């Protein structure tokens, strides 16, 4: 049976696979690049949310961040290519956000496995 959605036919028998931890790996990016893209996506989302929290227009945000308005627009729309992780961290600081980096070995029983970098919100004090 076919279901029509927005000028597209979808076959109900098409298998749907649950995604993994990193959507960029699921899309076929190499593991290292996928990890970098996921970190950048998380940081760009934090920047977007902070700009909204502060009630800044893109023009005011650009002045506070030292970026052009088109670059702020790119970030607000999830386009963060051309921004390094370090630069995104600096932008968060410019938006009055503290960034803590915690480094610790990751253990599962006796086996040490590759670590993960996560972008999380701190719990309120």
Biopython code that builds the backbone (N, CA, C, O; Angstrom):
import numpy as np
from Bio.PDB.StructureBuilder import StructureBuilder

atoms = [
    (1, "UNK", "N", (0.835, -1.183, 0.000)),
    (1, "UNK", "CA", (0.000, 0.000, 0.000)),
    (1, "UNK", "C", (0.879, 1.245, 0.000)),
    (1, "UNK", "O", (1.877, 1.307, 0.718)),
    (2, "UNK", "N", (0.514, 2.216, -0.790)),
    (2, "UNK", "CA", (1.275, 3.462, -0.873)),
    (2, "UNK", "C", (0.532, 4.566, -0.138)),
    (2, "UNK", "O", (-0.695, 4.647, -0.192)),
    (3, "UNK", "N", (1.294, 5.420, 0.554)),
    (3, "UNK", "CA", (0.736, 6.582, 1.244)),
    (3, "UNK", "C", (1.333, 7.804, 0.575)),
    (3, "UNK", "O", (2.547, 7.893, 0.395)),
    (4, "UNK", "N", (0.477, 8.745, 0.207)),
    (4, "UNK", "CA", (0.983, 9.947, -0.452)),
    (4, "UNK", "C", (1.182, 11.039, 0.585)),
    (4, "UNK", "O", (0.275, 11.352, 1.356)),
    (5, "UNK", "N", (2.376, 11.617, 0.598)),
    (5, "UNK", "CA", (2.709, 12.709, 1.513)),
    (5, "UNK", "C", (3.508, 13.754, 0.748)),
    (5, "UNK", "O", (4.590, 13.472, 0.232)),
    (6, "UNK", "N", (2.969, 14.947, 0.684)),
    (6, "UNK", "CA", (3.664, 16.070, 0.059)),
    (6, "UNK", "C", (4.276, 15.691, -1.292)),
    (6, "UNK", "O", (5.486, 15.806, -1.485)),
    (7, "UNK", "N", (3.462, 15.255, -2.191)),
    (7, "UNK", "CA", (3.893, 14.902, -3.545)),
    (7, "UNK", "C", (4.933, 13.797, -3.568)),
    (7, "UNK", "O", (5.708, 13.693, -4.519)),
    (8, "UNK", "N", (4.958, 12.980, -2.540)),
    (8, "UNK", "CA", (5.925, 11.900, -2.471)),
    (8, "UNK", "C", (5.192, 10.624, -2.104)),
    (8, "UNK", "O", (4.313, 10.642, -1.243)),
    (9, "UNK", "N", (5.531, 9.547, -2.726)),
    (9, "UNK", "CA", (4.918, 8.272, -2.370)),
    (9, "UNK", "C", (5.885, 7.513, -1.485)),
    (9, "UNK", "O", (7.069, 7.386, -1.797)),
    (10, "UNK", "N", (5.359, 7.007, -0.369)),
    (10, "UNK", "CA", (6.171, 6.271, 0.581)),
    (10, "UNK", "C", (5.619, 4.864, 0.668)),
    (10, "UNK", "O", (4.427, 4.677, 0.910)),
    (11, "UNK", "N", (6.454, 3.897, 0.478)),
    (11, "UNK", "CA", (6.055, 2.507, 0.580)),
    (11, "UNK", "C", (6.058, 2.116, 2.049)),
    (11, "UNK", "O", (7.099, 2.200, 2.702)),
    (12, "UNK", "N", (4.902, 1.686, 2.592)),
    (12, "UNK", "CA", (4.801, 1.330, 4.004)),
    (12, "UNK", "C", (5.720, 0.178, 4.378)),
    (12, "UNK", "O", (6.070, 0.035, 5.549)),
    (13, "UNK", "N", (6.118, -0.646, 3.421)),
    (13, "UNK", "CA", (6.966, -1.792, 3.724)),
    (13, "UNK", "C", (8.443, -1.411, 3.839)),
    (13, "UNK", "O", (9.275, -2.255, 4.172)),
    (14, "UNK", "N", (8.771, -0.151, 3.566)),
    (14, "UNK", "CA", (10.153, 0.294, 3.662)),
    (14, "UNK", "C", (10.625, 0.188, 5.107)),
    (14, "UNK", "O", (9.974, 0.695, 6.021)),
    (15, "UNK", "N", (11.737, -0.462, 5.301)),
    (15, "UNK", "CA", (12.278, -0.648, 6.653)),
    (15, "UNK", "C", (12.843, 0.666, 7.171)),
    (15, "UNK", "O", (13.450, 1.438, 6.428)),
    (16, "UNK", "N", (12.632, 0.899, 8.444)),
    (16, "UNK", "CA", (13.177, 2.072, 9.107)),
    (16, "UNK", "C", (14.168, 1.579, 10.146)),
    (16, "UNK", "O", (13.828, 0.747, 10.986)),
    (17, "UNK", "N", (15.375, 2.084, 10.093)),
    (17, "UNK", "CA", (16.405, 1.652, 11.037)),
    (17, "UNK", "C", (16.591, 2.720, 12.106)),
    (17, "UNK", "O", (16.595, 3.915, 11.813)),
    (18, "UNK", "N", (16.741, 2.281, 13.331)),
    (18, "UNK", "CA", (17.020, 3.205, 14.420)),
    (18, "UNK", "C", (18.438, 3.744, 14.228)),
    (18, "UNK", "O", (19.370, 2.994, 13.934)),
    (19, "UNK", "N", (18.578, 5.059, 14.401)),
    (19, "UNK", "CA", (19.878, 5.685, 14.257)),
    (19, "UNK", "C", (20.788, 5.371, 15.420)),
    (19, "UNK", "O", (20.343, 4.913, 16.472)),
    (20, "UNK", "N", (22.055, 5.619, 15.221)),
    (20, "UNK", "CA", (23.036, 5.411, 16.274)),
    (20, "UNK", "C", (23.144, 6.637, 17.159)),
    (20, "UNK", "O", (22.246, 7.478, 17.189)),
    (21, "UNK", "N", (24.240, 6.728, 17.871)),
    (21, "UNK", "CA", (24.470, 7.838, 18.787)),
    (21, "UNK", "C", (24.784, 9.121, 18.023)),
    (21, "UNK", "O", (24.420, 10.212, 18.463)),
    (22, "UNK", "N", (25.451, 8.997, 16.891)),
    (22, "UNK", "CA", (25.886, 10.157, 16.127)),
    (22, "UNK", "C", (25.249, 10.131, 14.739)),
    (22, "UNK", "O", (25.562, 9.264, 13.924)),
    (23, "UNK", "N", (24.356, 11.083, 14.473)),
    (23, "UNK", "CA", (23.657, 11.135, 13.197)),
    (23, "UNK", "C", (24.627, 11.282, 12.025)),
    (23, "UNK", "O", (24.347, 10.801, 10.928)),
    (24, "UNK", "N", (25.766, 11.944, 12.250)),
    (24, "UNK", "CA", (26.720, 12.139, 11.163)),
    (24, "UNK", "C", (27.407, 10.827, 10.780)),
    (24, "UNK", "O", (27.735, 10.624, 9.611)),
    (25, "UNK", "N", (27.628, 9.940, 11.743)),
    (25, "UNK", "CA", (28.135, 8.599, 11.425)),
    (25, "UNK", "C", (27.085, 7.841, 10.632)),
    (25, "UNK", "O", (27.399, 7.152, 9.661)),
    (26, "UNK", "N", (25.829, 7.974, 11.060)),
    (26, "UNK", "CA", (24.739, 7.302, 10.355)),
    (26, "UNK", "C", (24.668, 7.753, 8.896)),
    (26, "UNK", "O", (24.272, 6.984, 8.019)),
    (27, "UNK", "N", (25.056, 9.007, 8.644)),
    (27, "UNK", "CA", (25.041, 9.547, 7.283)),
    (27, "UNK", "C", (26.271, 9.154, 6.474)),
    (27, "UNK", "O", (26.373, 9.486, 5.293)),
    (28, "UNK", "N", (27.214, 8.438, 7.116)),
    (28, "UNK", "CA", (28.369, 7.928, 6.386)),
    (28, "UNK", "C", (29.655, 8.711, 6.540)),
    (28, "UNK", "O", (30.642, 8.402, 5.872)),
    (29, "UNK", "N", (29.673, 9.724, 7.408)),
    (29, "UNK", "CA", (30.915, 10.460, 7.631)),
    (29, "UNK", "C", (31.892, 9.576, 8.398)),
    (29, "UNK", "O", (31.467, 8.765, 9.221)),
    (30, "UNK", "N", (33.200, 9.717, 8.144)),
    (30, "UNK", "CA", (34.190, 8.979, 8.936)),
    (30, "UNK", "C", (34.039, 9.340, 10.417)),
    (30, "UNK", "O", (33.628, 10.453, 10.743)),
    (31, "UNK", "N", (34.363, 8.420, 11.298)),
    (31, "UNK", "CA", (34.135, 8.574, 12.734)),
    (31, "UNK", "C", (34.693, 9.877, 13.292)),
    (31, "UNK", "O", (33.994, 10.579, 14.022)),
    (32, "UNK", "N", (35.932, 10.212, 12.966)),
    (32, "UNK", "CA", (36.543, 11.433, 13.499)),
    (32, "UNK", "C", (35.812, 12.678, 13.022)),
    (32, "UNK", "O", (35.548, 13.584, 13.813)),
    (33, "UNK", "N", (35.486, 12.729, 11.749)),
    (33, "UNK", "CA", (34.775, 13.877, 11.201)),
    (33, "UNK", "C", (33.361, 13.950, 11.771)),
    (33, "UNK", "O", (32.864, 15.039, 12.058)),
    (34, "UNK", "N", (32.714, 12.808, 11.935)),
    (34, "UNK", "CA", (31.365, 12.775, 12.495)),
    (34, "UNK", "C", (31.355, 13.313, 13.921)),
    (34, "UNK", "O", (30.437, 14.038, 14.304)),
    (35, "UNK", "N", (32.367, 12.963, 14.706)),
    (35, "UNK", "CA", (32.460, 13.460, 16.085)),
    (35, "UNK", "C", (32.616, 14.972, 16.091)),
    (35, "UNK", "O", (31.963, 15.658, 16.878)),
    (36, "UNK", "N", (33.475, 15.502, 15.221)),
    (36, "UNK", "CA", (33.690, 16.945, 15.130)),
    (36, "UNK", "C", (32.406, 17.657, 14.722)),
    (36, "UNK", "O", (32.061, 18.692, 15.291)),
    (37, "UNK", "N", (31.705, 17.112, 13.748)),
    (37, "UNK", "CA", (30.454, 17.725, 13.287)),
    (37, "UNK", "C", (29.391, 17.719, 14.382)),
    (37, "UNK", "O", (28.637, 18.683, 14.519)),
    (38, "UNK", "N", (29.326, 16.645, 15.158)),
    (38, "UNK", "CA", (28.330, 16.573, 16.226)),
    (38, "UNK", "C", (28.638, 17.591, 17.323)),
    (38, "UNK", "O", (27.726, 18.220, 17.859)),
    (39, "UNK", "N", (29.907, 17.753, 17.656)),
    (39, "UNK", "CA", (30.293, 18.754, 18.662)),
    (39, "UNK", "C", (29.922, 20.151, 18.167)),
    (39, "UNK", "O", (29.329, 20.941, 18.901)),
    (40, "UNK", "N", (30.276, 20.446, 16.920)),
    (40, "UNK", "CA", (29.963, 21.763, 16.354)),
    (40, "UNK", "C", (28.458, 22.013, 16.314)),
    (40, "UNK", "O", (28.001, 23.120, 16.599)),
    (41, "UNK", "N", (27.694, 20.990, 15.964)),
    (41, "UNK", "CA", (26.240, 21.141, 15.922)),
    (41, "UNK", "C", (25.698, 21.467, 17.312)),
    (41, "UNK", "O", (24.822, 22.320, 17.456)),
    (42, "UNK", "N", (26.216, 20.791, 18.326)),
    (42, "UNK", "CA", (25.777, 21.054, 19.694)),
    (42, "UNK", "C", (26.134, 22.453, 20.150)),
    (42, "UNK", "O", (25.324, 23.124, 20.790)),
    (43, "UNK", "N", (27.336, 22.901, 19.829)),
    (43, "UNK", "CA", (27.768, 24.246, 20.218)),
    (43, "UNK", "C", (26.980, 25.312, 19.461)),
    (43, "UNK", "O", (26.588, 26.325, 20.041)),
    (44, "UNK", "N", (26.748, 25.089, 18.176)),
    (44, "UNK", "CA", (25.972, 26.054, 17.383)),
    (44, "UNK", "C", (24.547, 26.159, 17.929)),
    (44, "UNK", "O", (23.970, 27.246, 17.953)),
    (45, "UNK", "N", (23.989, 25.054, 18.358)),
    (45, "UNK", "CA", (22.650, 25.078, 18.952)),
    (45, "UNK", "C", (22.650, 25.880, 20.251)),
    (45, "UNK", "O", (21.707, 26.627, 20.513)),
    (46, "UNK", "N", (23.690, 25.734, 21.063)),
    (46, "UNK", "CA", (23.792, 26.511, 22.309)),
    (46, "UNK", "C", (23.899, 28.002, 21.995)),
    (46, "UNK", "O", (23.295, 28.826, 22.681)),
    (47, "UNK", "N", (24.663, 28.348, 20.966)),
    (47, "UNK", "CA", (24.789, 29.747, 20.555)),
    (47, "UNK", "C", (23.427, 30.279, 20.115)),
    (47, "UNK", "O", (23.021, 31.369, 20.520)),
    (48, "UNK", "N", (22.733, 29.517, 19.297)),
    (48, "UNK", "CA", (21.400, 29.910, 18.830)),
    (48, "UNK", "C", (20.474, 30.168, 20.021)),
    (48, "UNK", "O", (19.818, 31.208, 20.095)),
    (49, "UNK", "N", (20.429, 29.224, 20.938)),
    (49, "UNK", "CA", (19.539, 29.367, 22.098)),
    (49, "UNK", "C", (19.916, 30.555, 22.974)),
    (49, "UNK", "O", (19.043, 31.244, 23.500)),
    (50, "UNK", "N", (21.207, 30.793, 23.129)),
    (50, "UNK", "CA", (21.649, 31.910, 23.974)),
    (50, "UNK", "C", (21.283, 33.248, 23.338)),
    (50, "UNK", "O", (20.851, 34.165, 24.036)),
    (51, "UNK", "N", (21.448, 33.368, 22.043)),
    (51, "UNK", "CA", (21.057, 34.596, 21.345)),
    (51, "UNK", "C", (19.564, 34.844, 21.546)),
    (51, "UNK", "O", (19.145, 35.977, 21.786)),
    (52, "UNK", "N", (18.771, 33.795, 21.449)),
    (52, "UNK", "CA", (17.320, 33.917, 21.673)),
    (52, "UNK", "C", (17.024, 34.301, 23.127)),
    (52, "UNK", "O", (16.186, 35.166, 23.383)),
    (53, "UNK", "N", (17.725, 33.645, 24.095)),
    (53, "UNK", "CA", (17.534, 33.961, 25.518)),
    (53, "UNK", "C", (17.801, 35.428, 25.813)),
    (53, "UNK", "O", (17.081, 36.064, 26.582)),
    (54, "UNK", "N", (18.849, 35.956, 25.189)),
    (54, "UNK", "CA", (19.230, 37.348, 25.421)),
    (54, "UNK", "C", (18.352, 38.322, 24.641)),
    (54, "UNK", "O", (18.442, 39.532, 24.846)),
    (55, "UNK", "N", (17.515, 37.816, 23.760)),
    (55, "UNK", "CA", (16.634, 38.669, 22.971)),
    (55, "UNK", "C", (17.383, 39.525, 21.967)),
    (55, "UNK", "O", (16.940, 40.622, 21.627)),
    (56, "UNK", "N", (18.526, 39.022, 21.488)),
    (56, "UNK", "CA", (19.345, 39.791, 20.550)),
    (56, "UNK", "C", (18.857, 39.623, 19.120)),
    (56, "UNK", "O", (18.483, 38.528, 18.702)),
    (57, "UNK", "N", (18.865, 40.712, 18.384)),
    (57, "UNK", "CA", (18.662, 40.613, 16.942)),
    (57, "UNK", "C", (19.973, 40.097, 16.358)),
    (57, "UNK", "O", (20.996, 40.080, 17.042)),
    (58, "UNK", "N", (19.942, 39.682, 15.109)),
    (58, "UNK", "CA", (21.187, 39.230, 14.477)),
    (58, "UNK", "C", (22.197, 40.364, 14.391)),
    (58, "UNK", "O", (23.399, 40.125, 14.506)),
    (59, "UNK", "N", (21.741, 41.569, 14.196)),
    (59, "UNK", "CA", (22.649, 42.720, 14.113)),
    (59, "UNK", "C", (23.309, 42.953, 15.472)),
    (59, "UNK", "O", (24.519, 43.165, 15.546)),
    (60, "UNK", "N", (22.512, 42.916, 16.552)),
    (60, "UNK", "CA", (23.084, 43.109, 17.885)),
    (60, "UNK", "C", (23.988, 41.950, 18.259)),
    (60, "UNK", "O", (25.032, 42.155, 18.879)),
    (61, "UNK", "N", (23.606, 40.740, 17.893)),
    (61, "UNK", "CA", (24.446, 39.573, 18.167)),
    (61, "UNK", "C", (25.763, 39.675, 17.404)),
    (61, "UNK", "O", (26.816, 39.313, 17.929)),
    (62, "UNK", "N", (25.707, 40.160, 16.179)),
    (62, "UNK", "CA", (26.938, 40.277, 15.393)),
    (62, "UNK", "C", (27.915, 41.251, 16.044)),
    (62, "UNK", "O", (29.124, 41.020, 16.038)),
    (63, "UNK", "N", (27.387, 42.349, 16.609)),
    (63, "UNK", "CA", (28.255, 43.311, 17.302)),
    (63, "UNK", "C", (28.870, 42.679, 18.544)),
    (63, "UNK", "O", (30.055, 42.870, 18.817)),
    (64, "UNK", "N", (28.075, 41.931, 19.295)),
    (64, "UNK", "CA", (28.570, 41.309, 20.522)),
    (64, "UNK", "C", (29.567, 40.189, 20.228)),
    (64, "UNK", "O", (30.504, 39.972, 20.996)),
    (65, "UNK", "N", (29.367, 39.486, 19.124)),
    (65, "UNK", "CA", (30.227, 38.354, 18.790)),
    (65, "UNK", "C", (31.428, 38.737, 17.930)),
    (65, "UNK", "O", (32.370, 37.955, 17.797)),
    (66, "UNK", "N", (31.402, 39.917, 17.355)),
    (66, "UNK", "CA", (32.491, 40.302, 16.454)),
    (66, "UNK", "C", (32.418, 39.570, 15.126)),
    (66, "UNK", "O", (33.440, 39.304, 14.493)),
    (67, "UNK", "N", (31.204, 39.247, 14.710)),
    (67, "UNK", "CA", (30.976, 38.569, 13.434)),
    (67, "UNK", "C", (30.136, 39.468, 12.537)),
    (67, "UNK", "O", (29.544, 40.447, 12.991)),
    (68, "UNK", "N", (30.096, 39.122, 11.269)),
    (68, "UNK", "CA", (29.172, 39.824, 10.378)),
    (68, "UNK", "C", (27.764, 39.283, 10.627)),
    (68, "UNK", "O", (27.598, 38.175, 11.136)),
    (69, "UNK", "N", (26.760, 40.072, 10.265)),
    (69, "UNK", "CA", (25.373, 39.608, 10.416)),
    (69, "UNK", "C", (25.127, 38.345, 9.592)),
    (69, "UNK", "O", (24.444, 37.442, 10.075)),
    (70, "UNK", "N", (25.660, 38.241, 8.358)),
    (70, "UNK", "CA", (25.456, 36.991, 7.609)),
    (70, "UNK", "C", (26.054, 35.767, 8.321)),
    (70, "UNK", "O", (25.495, 34.673, 8.235)),
    (71, "UNK", "N", (27.179, 35.941, 9.018)),
    (71, "UNK", "CA", (27.760, 34.820, 9.762)),
    (71, "UNK", "C", (26.878, 34.432, 10.948)),
    (71, "UNK", "O", (26.747, 33.249, 11.263)),
    (72, "UNK", "N", (26.276, 35.417, 11.603)),
    (72, "UNK", "CA", (25.330, 35.117, 12.691)),
    (72, "UNK", "C", (24.136, 34.376, 12.110)),
    (72, "UNK", "O", (23.654, 33.412, 12.704)),
    (73, "UNK", "N", (23.658, 34.816, 10.959)),
    (73, "UNK", "CA", (22.534, 34.154, 10.305)),
    (73, "UNK", "C", (22.874, 32.701, 9.999)),
    (73, "UNK", "O", (22.052, 31.809, 10.208)),
    (74, "UNK", "N", (24.094, 32.463, 9.501)),
    (74, "UNK", "CA", (24.526, 31.091, 9.232)),
    (74, "UNK", "C", (24.436, 30.239, 10.489)),
    (74, "UNK", "O", (23.892, 29.135, 10.458)),
    (75, "UNK", "N", (24.968, 30.749, 11.592)),
    (75, "UNK", "CA", (24.938, 29.992, 12.847)),
    (75, "UNK", "C", (23.505, 29.757, 13.326)),
    (75, "UNK", "O", (23.169, 28.669, 13.794)),
    (76, "UNK", "N", (22.675, 30.777, 13.204)),
    (76, "UNK", "CA", (21.287, 30.665, 13.656)),
    (76, "UNK", "C", (20.513, 29.629, 12.833)),
    (76, "UNK", "O", (19.497, 29.100, 13.283)),
    (77, "UNK", "N", (21.000, 29.353, 11.641)),
    (77, "UNK", "CA", (20.348, 28.385, 10.767)),
    (77, "UNK", "C", (21.092, 27.055, 10.704)),
    (77, "UNK", "O", (20.869, 26.248, 9.801)),
    (78, "UNK", "N", (21.989, 26.835, 11.686)),
    (78, "UNK", "CA", (22.669, 25.549, 11.785)),
    (78, "UNK", "C", (23.759, 25.314, 10.766)),
    (78, "UNK", "O", (24.156, 24.171, 10.539)),
    (79, "UNK", "N", (24.250, 26.367, 10.149)),
    (79, "UNK", "CA", (25.339, 26.228, 9.178)),
    (79, "UNK", "C", (26.627, 26.727, 9.842)),
    (79, "UNK", "O", (26.879, 27.930, 9.908)),
    (80, "UNK", "N", (27.413, 25.807, 10.317)),
    (80, "UNK", "CA", (28.594, 26.155, 11.116)),
    (80, "UNK", "C", (29.894, 25.774, 10.427)),
    (80, "UNK", "O", (30.952, 25.785, 11.056)),
    (81, "UNK", "N", (29.831, 25.438, 9.146)),
    (81, "UNK", "CA", (31.075, 25.158, 8.434)),
    (81, "UNK", "C", (31.905, 26.433, 8.404)),
    (81, "UNK", "O", (31.365, 27.530, 8.258)),
    (82, "UNK", "N", (33.186, 26.290, 8.538)),
    (82, "UNK", "CA", (34.068, 27.448, 8.592)),
    (82, "UNK", "C", (34.329, 27.916, 10.016)),
    (82, "UNK", "O", (35.172, 28.787, 10.232)),
    (83, "UNK", "N", (33.618, 27.348, 10.997)),
    (83, "UNK", "CA", (33.845, 27.668, 12.401)),
    (83, "UNK", "C", (34.503, 26.467, 13.072)),
    (83, "UNK", "O", (34.004, 25.346, 12.975)),
    (84, "UNK", "N", (35.609, 26.701, 13.743)),
    (84, "UNK", "CA", (36.245, 25.619, 14.499)),
    (84, "UNK", "C", (35.526, 25.459, 15.835)),
    (84, "UNK", "O", (34.784, 26.344, 16.261)),
    (85, "UNK", "N", (35.750, 24.337, 16.481)),
    (85, "UNK", "CA", (35.198, 24.121, 17.817)),
    (85, "UNK", "C", (35.687, 25.227, 18.747)),
    (85, "UNK", "O", (34.914, 25.761, 19.542)),
    (86, "UNK", "N", (36.965, 25.568, 18.648)),
    (86, "UNK", "CA", (37.528, 26.615, 19.505)),
    (86, "UNK", "C", (36.831, 27.953, 19.283)),
    (86, "UNK", "O", (36.543, 28.675, 20.238)),
    (87, "UNK", "N", (36.564, 28.274, 18.037)),
    (87, "UNK", "CA", (35.895, 29.546, 17.726)),
    (87, "UNK", "C", (34.472, 29.556, 18.288)),
    (87, "UNK", "O", (34.017, 30.575, 18.808)),
    (88, "UNK", "N", (33.777, 28.438, 18.184)),
    (88, "UNK", "CA", (32.418, 28.353, 18.730)),
    (88, "UNK", "C", (32.435, 28.512, 20.256)),
    (88, "UNK", "O", (31.524, 29.109, 20.828)),
    (89, "UNK", "N", (33.466, 27.981, 20.906)),
    (89, "UNK", "CA", (33.592, 28.156, 22.357)),
    (89, "UNK", "C", (33.822, 29.623, 22.702)),
    (89, "UNK", "O", (33.262, 30.129, 23.674)),
    (90, "UNK", "N", (34.639, 30.303, 21.914)),
    (90, "UNK", "CA", (34.890, 31.734, 22.126)),
    (90, "UNK", "C", (33.590, 32.520, 21.948)),
    (90, "UNK", "O", (33.321, 33.454, 22.704)),
    (91, "UNK", "N", (32.791, 32.149, 20.962)),
    (91, "UNK", "CA", (31.518, 32.836, 20.735)),
    (91, "UNK", "C", (30.569, 32.630, 21.920)),
    (91, "UNK", "O", (29.858, 33.556, 22.309)),
    (92, "UNK", "N", (30.555, 31.439, 22.488)),
    (92, "UNK", "CA", (29.737, 31.209, 23.682)),
    (92, "UNK", "C", (30.194, 32.098, 24.826)),
    (92, "UNK", "O", (29.366, 32.665, 25.539)),
    (93, "UNK", "N", (31.505, 32.225, 25.009)),
    (93, "UNK", "CA", (32.021, 33.119, 26.046)),
    (93, "UNK", "C", (31.588, 34.559, 25.794)),
    (93, "UNK", "O", (31.264, 35.282, 26.736)),
    (94, "UNK", "N", (31.579, 34.976, 24.540)),
    (94, "UNK", "CA", (31.159, 36.338, 24.209)),
    (94, "UNK", "C", (29.679, 36.557, 24.517)),
    (94, "UNK", "O", (29.230, 37.692, 24.675)),
    (95, "UNK", "N", (28.932, 35.467, 24.600)),
    (95, "UNK", "CA", (27.513, 35.545, 24.950)),
    (95, "UNK", "C", (27.303, 35.309, 26.450)),
    (95, "UNK", "O", (26.202, 34.984, 26.896)),
    (96, "UNK", "N", (28.375, 35.479, 27.204)),
    (96, "UNK", "CA", (28.345, 35.360, 28.662)),
    (96, "UNK", "C", (27.953, 33.962, 29.126)),
    (96, "UNK", "O", (27.154, 33.793, 30.047)),
    (97, "UNK", "N", (28.526, 32.980, 28.476)),
    (97, "UNK", "CA", (28.334, 31.584, 28.845)),
    (97, "UNK", "C", (29.684, 31.026, 29.282)),
    (97, "UNK", "O", (30.670, 31.136, 28.553)),
    (98, "UNK", "N", (29.730, 30.431, 30.464)),
    (98, "UNK", "CA", (30.942, 29.751, 30.917)),
    (98, "UNK", "C", (30.993, 28.374, 30.265)),
    (98, "UNK", "O", (29.970, 27.703, 30.132)),
    (99, "UNK", "N", (32.178, 27.963, 29.865)),
    (99, "UNK", "CA", (32.373, 26.647, 29.262)),
    (99, "UNK", "C", (33.360, 25.890, 30.133)),
    (99, "UNK", "O", (34.489, 26.339, 30.331)),
    (100, "UNK", "N", (32.941, 24.745, 30.653)),
    (100, "UNK", "CA", (33.806, 23.878, 31.439)),
    (100, "UNK", "C", (34.148, 22.661, 30.599)),
    (100, "UNK", "O", (33.273, 22.073, 29.963)),
    (101, "UNK", "N", (35.417, 22.284, 30.596)),
    (101, "UNK", "CA", (35.849, 21.092, 29.886)),
    (101, "UNK", "C", (36.349, 20.107, 30.937)),
    (101, "UNK", "O", (37.246, 20.423, 31.719)),
    (102, "UNK", "N", (35.768, 18.922, 30.950)),
    (102, "UNK", "CA", (36.131, 17.894, 31.914)),
    (102, "UNK", "C", (36.822, 16.769, 31.161)),
    (102, "UNK", "O", (36.290, 16.250, 30.179)),
    (103, "UNK", "N", (37.997, 16.399, 31.619)),
    (103, "UNK", "CA", (38.757, 15.334, 30.975)),
    (103, "UNK", "C", (38.921, 14.192, 31.981)),
    (103, "UNK", "O", (39.423, 14.403, 33.085)),
    (104, "UNK", "N", (38.499, 12.987, 31.601)),
    (104, "UNK", "CA", (38.637, 11.815, 32.468)),
    (104, "UNK", "C", (38.645, 10.574, 31.584)),
    (104, "UNK", "O", (38.042, 10.567, 30.511)),
    (105, "UNK", "N", (39.326, 9.526, 32.035)),
    (105, "UNK", "CA", (39.309, 8.294, 31.232)),
    (105, "UNK", "C", (37.929, 7.659, 31.283)),
    (105, "UNK", "O", (37.229, 7.743, 32.292)),
    (106, "UNK", "N", (37.554, 7.032, 30.196)),
    (106, "UNK", "CA", (36.264, 6.360, 30.132)),
    (106, "UNK", "C", (36.519, 4.863, 30.312)),
    (106, "UNK", "O", (37.258, 4.258, 29.535)),
    (107, "UNK", "N", (35.920, 4.283, 31.316)),
    (107, "UNK", "CA", (36.107, 2.861, 31.619)),
    (107, "UNK", "C", (34.788, 2.123, 31.530)),
    (107, "UNK", "O", (33.747, 2.642, 31.933)),
    (108, "UNK", "N", (34.832, 0.945, 31.015)),
    (108, "UNK", "CA", (33.709, 0.010, 31.064)),
    (108, "UNK", "C", (34.299, -1.278, 31.622)),
    (108, "UNK", "O", (34.904, -2.068, 30.897)),
    (109, "UNK", "N", (34.111, -1.473, 32.918)),
    (109, "UNK", "CA", (34.752, -2.615, 33.561)),
    (109, "UNK", "C", (36.251, -2.414, 33.515)),
    (109, "UNK", "O", (36.746, -1.385, 33.975)),
    (110, "UNK", "N", (36.967, -3.345, 32.986)),
    (110, "UNK", "CA", (38.434, -3.246, 32.890)),
    (110, "UNK", "C", (38.881, -2.710, 31.530)),
    (110, "UNK", "O", (40.046, -2.360, 31.337)),
    (111, "UNK", "N", (37.945, -2.652, 30.605)),
    (111, "UNK", "CA", (38.279, -2.241, 29.243)),
    (111, "UNK", "C", (38.143, -0.727, 29.101)),
    (111, "UNK", "O", (37.112, -0.161, 29.462)),
    (112, "UNK", "N", (39.171, -0.074, 28.581)),
    (112, "UNK", "CA", (39.103, 1.356, 28.275)),
    (112, "UNK", "C", (38.689, 1.483, 26.812)),
    (112, "UNK", "O", (39.314, 0.898, 25.928)),
    (113, "UNK", "N", (37.643, 2.242, 26.571)),
    (113, "UNK", "CA", (37.173, 2.430, 25.203)),
    (113, "UNK", "C", (37.358, 3.882, 24.797)),
    (113, "UNK", "O", (37.555, 4.742, 25.656)),
    (114, "UNK", "N", (37.299, 4.169, 23.501)),
    (114, "UNK", "CA", (37.476, 5.560, 23.055)),
    (114, "UNK", "C", (36.475, 6.483, 23.736)),
    (114, "UNK", "O", (35.323, 6.113, 23.966)),
    (115, "UNK", "N", (36.927, 7.672, 24.050)),
    (115, "UNK", "CA", (36.088, 8.636, 24.751)),
    (115, "UNK", "C", (35.087, 9.322, 23.850)),
    (115, "UNK", "O", (35.100, 9.169, 22.629)),
    (116, "UNK", "N", (34.231, 10.074, 24.482)),
    (116, "UNK", "CA", (33.168, 10.799, 23.799)),
    (116, "UNK", "C", (33.220, 12.247, 24.255)),
    (116, "UNK", "O", (33.491, 12.518, 25.425)),
    (117, "UNK", "N", (32.967, 13.165, 23.360)),
    (117, "UNK", "CA", (32.835, 14.571, 23.704)),
    (117, "UNK", "C", (31.355, 14.903, 23.599)),
    (117, "UNK", "O", (30.734, 14.651, 22.566)),
    (118, "UNK", "N", (30.781, 15.469, 24.665)),
    (118, "UNK", "CA", (29.361, 15.799, 24.688)),
    (118, "UNK", "C", (29.195, 17.275, 24.989)),
    (118, "UNK", "O", (29.985, 17.863, 25.728)),
    (119, "UNK", "N", (28.181, 17.858, 24.421)),
    (119, "UNK", "CA", (27.813, 19.238, 24.712)),
    (119, "UNK", "C", (26.541, 19.165, 25.551)),
    (119, "UNK", "O", (25.482, 18.771, 25.060)),
    (120, "UNK", "N", (26.658, 19.550, 26.821)),
    (120, "UNK", "CA", (25.538, 19.440, 27.769)),
    (120, "UNK", "C", (25.279, 20.775, 28.446)),
    (120, "UNK", "O", (26.170, 21.619, 28.547)),
    (121, "UNK", "N", (24.053, 20.956, 28.907)),
    (121, "UNK", "CA", (23.734, 22.103, 29.737)),
    (121, "UNK", "C", (24.051, 21.736, 31.182)),
    (121, "UNK", "O", (23.778, 20.618, 31.620)),
    (122, "UNK", "N", (24.629, 22.683, 31.920)),
    (122, "UNK", "CA", (24.896, 22.472, 33.341)),
    (122, "UNK", "C", (23.595, 22.485, 34.102)),
    (122, "UNK", "O", (22.651, 23.179, 33.724)),
    (123, "UNK", "N", (23.543, 21.727, 35.165)),
    (123, "UNK", "CA", (22.369, 21.727, 36.042)),
    (123, "UNK", "C", (22.374, 22.999, 36.855)),
    (123, "UNK", "O", (23.433, 23.434, 37.307)),
    (124, "UNK", "N", (21.205, 23.615, 37.056)),
    (124, "UNK", "CA", (21.151, 24.834, 37.855)),
    (124, "UNK", "C", (21.654, 24.568, 39.281)),
    (124, "UNK", "O", (21.407, 23.504, 39.848)),
    (125, "UNK", "N", (22.357, 25.544, 39.842)),
    (125, "UNK", "CA", (22.928, 25.377, 41.186)),
    (125, "UNK", "C", (21.871, 25.494, 42.253)),
    (125, "UNK", "O", (22.176, 25.380, 43.440)),
]
sb = StructureBuilder()
sb.init_structure("model")
sb.init_model(0)
sb.init_chain("A")
sb.init_seg("    ")
for serial, (resi, resn, name, xyz) in enumerate(atoms, 1):
    if name == "N":
        sb.init_residue(resn, " ", resi, " ")
    sb.init_atom(name, np.array(xyz, "f"), 0.0, 1.0, " ", f" {name:<3s}", serial, name[0])
structure = sb.get_structure()
